[in-house]
Amino acid sequence: MQGVYFRTTAVREASSRGITGRVWNRDDGAVELVAEGDDDALASLERWLHHGPSHAAVESVERTDMEGERRYADYAISDRAAS
Protein backbone atom coordinates (compact mmCIF):
# COMPACT_ATOMS: atom_id res chain seq x y z
CA MET A 1 0.00 0.00 0.00
CA GLN A 2 1.81 3.10 -1.21
CA GLY A 3 0.92 6.78 -1.16
CA VAL A 4 -1.79 6.79 1.51
CA TYR A 5 0.48 7.44 4.51
CA PHE A 6 -0.63 4.21 6.15
CA ARG A 7 2.42 3.86 8.40
CA THR A 8 2.40 7.52 9.45
CA THR A 9 -1.30 7.42 10.22
CA ALA A 10 -0.90 4.09 12.07
CA VAL A 11 1.71 5.72 14.32
CA ARG A 12 -0.68 8.55 15.11
CA GLU A 13 -3.62 6.20 15.73
CA ALA A 14 -1.58 3.83 17.93
CA SER A 15 0.08 6.61 19.91
CA SER A 16 -3.25 8.32 20.58
CA ARG A 17 -4.43 5.07 22.18
CA GLY A 18 -1.32 4.67 24.36
CA ILE A 19 -0.07 1.75 22.26
CA THR A 20 3.63 1.11 21.70
CA GLY A 21 5.29 -0.86 18.91
CA ARG A 22 6.52 -0.61 15.34
CA VAL A 23 5.09 -0.51 11.81
CA TRP A 24 6.91 -1.23 8.54
CA ASN A 25 6.37 -2.06 4.86
CA ARG A 26 7.00 -5.65 3.88
CA ASP A 27 8.77 -6.58 0.67
CA ASP A 28 5.45 -7.74 -0.82
CA GLY A 29 3.93 -4.26 -0.38
CA ALA A 30 1.84 -5.14 2.67
CA VAL A 31 2.11 -3.22 5.93
CA GLU A 32 2.97 -5.15 9.09
CA LEU A 33 3.00 -3.96 12.67
CA VAL A 34 3.61 -4.92 16.26
CA ALA A 35 1.34 -3.31 18.83
CA GLU A 36 1.56 -3.47 22.62
CA GLY A 37 -1.05 -2.09 24.97
CA ASP A 38 -4.13 -2.82 26.99
CA ASP A 39 -6.87 -4.97 25.48
CA ASP A 40 -9.35 -2.13 24.84
CA ALA A 41 -6.74 0.03 23.11
CA LEU A 42 -5.58 -2.87 20.94
CA ALA A 43 -9.17 -3.72 19.98
CA SER A 44 -9.75 -0.08 19.01
CA LEU A 45 -6.60 -0.01 16.86
CA GLU A 46 -7.59 -3.31 15.23
CA ARG A 47 -10.98 -1.83 14.28
CA TRP A 48 -9.20 1.18 12.74
CA LEU A 49 -6.82 -1.11 10.83
CA HIS A 50 -9.75 -2.71 8.99
CA HIS A 51 -10.27 0.52 7.03
CA GLY A 52 -7.01 2.46 7.59
CA PRO A 53 -6.49 6.04 6.43
CA SER A 54 -8.42 7.74 3.64
CA HIS A 55 -7.83 6.17 0.22
CA ALA A 56 -6.37 2.96 1.72
CA ALA A 57 -7.52 -0.35 0.27
CA VAL A 58 -7.25 -2.77 3.18
CA GLU A 59 -7.65 -6.33 1.94
CA SER A 60 -7.29 -8.12 5.27
CA VAL A 61 -6.11 -7.79 8.85
CA GLU A 62 -4.44 -10.75 10.53
CA ARG A 63 -3.84 -10.84 14.28
CA THR A 64 -1.38 -12.93 16.24
CA ASP A 65 -1.28 -12.54 20.01
CA MET A 66 2.19 -12.68 21.54
CA GLU A 67 3.27 -13.36 25.09
CA GLY A 68 6.07 -11.71 27.02
CA GLU A 69 7.33 -8.40 28.26
CA ARG A 70 6.68 -5.16 26.42
CA ARG A 71 9.58 -4.26 24.17
CA TYR A 72 8.83 -0.72 23.04
CA ALA A 73 8.64 2.67 24.76
CA ASP A 74 6.86 4.42 21.87
CA TYR A 75 5.24 3.77 18.51
CA ALA A 76 7.34 4.43 15.40
CA ILE A 77 7.98 3.51 11.79
CA SER A 78 10.69 0.90 11.35
CA ASP A 79 12.80 0.13 8.29
CA ARG A 80 12.34 -3.61 8.72
CA ALA A 81 10.65 -6.29 10.76
CA ALA A 82 10.89 -5.91 14.51
CA SER A 83 13.44 -8.11 16.19
FENCORPE-V105273 format. One record per residue. N is the residue number from 1. SS is DSSP state (helix for helix, strand for strand, loop for the rest). PHI is phi in whole degrees, 0 to 359 (none if undefined). Layout:
BEGIN
N_SS_PHI + N_SS_PHI
END
This chain:
BEGIN
1_loop_none + 2_loop_243 + 3_loop_82 + 4_loop_245 + 5_loop_59 + 6_helix_299 + 7_helix_297 + 8_helix_299 + 9_helix_291 + 10_helix_298 + 11_helix_299 + 12_helix_298 + 13_helix_296 + 14_helix_294 + 15_helix_300 + 16_helix_293 + 17_loop_261 + 18_loop_77 + 19_loop_269 + 20_strand_246 + 21_strand_150 + 22_strand_216 + 23_strand_223 + 24_strand_206 + 25_strand_271 + 26_loop_275 + 27_loop_298 + 28_loop_275 + 29_loop_94 + 30_loop_283 + 31_strand_254 + 32_strand_234 + 33_strand_212 + 34_strand_242 + 35_strand_228 + 36_strand_235 + 37_loop_173 + 38_loop_283 + 39_helix_303 + 40_helix_294 + 41_helix_295 + 42_helix_295 + 43_helix_296 + 44_helix_296 + 45_helix_296 + 46_helix_299 + 47_helix_299 + 48_helix_297 + 49_helix_300 + 50_loop_294 + 51_loop_239 + 52_loop_67 + 53_loop_286 + 54_loop_307 + 55_loop_74 + 56_loop_283 + 57_loop_240 + 58_loop_280 + 59_loop_272 + 60_loop_197 + 61_loop_231 + 62_loop_247 + 63_loop_237 + 64_loop_230 + 65_loop_278 + 66_loop_239 + 67_loop_263 + 68_loop_117 + 69_loop_289 + 70_loop_294 + 71_loop_249 + 72_loop_238 + 73_loop_261 + 74_loop_211 + 75_strand_242 + 76_strand_209 + 77_strand_280 + 78_loop_243 + 79_loop_282 + 80_loop_207 + 81_loop_305 + 82_loop_294 + 83_loop_248
END
